[in-house]
């Protein structure tokens, strides 16, 4: 099992963070100390590295489709005119820009070939349409506007034939396609850092600037080296859960929620004995489980069904505390949790009563013990911290559990993350500050 070291510094509220992920990692600190920022960018690093090819092939298709979309108004105009003048009874077949990329294809070259062939077909179809339009049109200014728009006016001569003009357009666009394909090939081979972060920012609609001092190491090997991003060998994905409310939002612009919902709504259900035991534990806590059923429109719908069958309701109507366990249940059932996954969780205790905080902590510890699950948890709840430490010790995985506390760096509104190992006393000291302030209420000190 690989050990990971994650560093981020001089970024927003984070002055310095040097985090070891070797099992269960707990980040404790007050609001605004950068815990969510740490989780978010770690999520980007892991998934960006593992999806590098797909992200760049998606960029390639976006570029090609954008060219088609920009030309579509003129193509539509030409098609309408040709049909009306020359062939009013015959409909001209001409494909609109369409999404052809399929991330399920395993062969990289096949993915690229399909996208490239479709664009070539579009270019040849457009060239043929340009020739037909020039031959059909009687309005000289309209013809010139079309020729200028498609970028062939600088080549055109007074007596030049429509077929030669069309050929010039085709040659021009095929060269453009060749250059785009060459950029893609070079980027896939070089694994450029710039392309890496540009792709991440586009996919996750990230508006903040890219951190200048960020790194992830797998077994002491840096992922970001000079101008290249390396692959991770033993992590296939990161899953980020910033709130259980994601389960109540099937349609959302939040990319994290969209990806989480997609994983949860699948129905793979390939489980070994360890997963079945963990699922029974969740079912016993909830006295029921989440199940996928068909709704009135024959679409998949996630519902909570009690063990006695008396409760069968849409997941949106389930108490938020239930959702905290349900997303783990569904990820377990679908086989996404395990030693090749990093689970990032923000403040899960926010919607749990004290007894369920202990049960949730137990479940996280058992996920690591039974499946080798790697977890980074952000919290500011002393019960959660104490429960994880105590249960990890009883389950004999304390050596794979690390605690960190955020401390003011001395500079305004910035924090350093201090490694505590397994000693959580400093965390409880920081929590006691709040109690001291309560006791001071009504005095001149507060």
Secondary structure, DSSP 8 states (H G I E B T S, - for coil): ---EEEEEEEETTEEEEEEEESSEEEEE--TTSSHHHHHHHHHHHHHHHHTHHHHHHHHHHHHHHHHHHHHHHHHHHHHHHHHHHT-TTS------------TT---HHHHHHHHHHHHHHHHHHHHHHHHHHHHH---HHHHHHHHHHTT-TTT--TT--HHHHHHHHHHHHHHHHHHHHHHHHHHHHHTBHHHHHHHHHHHTT--S---SSEEEEETTEESEETTEE---SS--EEEEES-GGGGG-SS-S-HHHHHHHHHHT-------HHHHHHHHHHHHHHTEEEEEEE-TTS-EEEEEEETTSS-EEEGGGS-HHHHHHHHHHHHHHTT--STTEEEEEE-GGGG--HHHHHHHHHHHHHHHHHH--EEEEEE--HHHHHHHHHHHHHTT-GGGEEEEEEEE-SSTT-EEEEEEET--HHHHHHHHHHHHHHHTTTSTT-
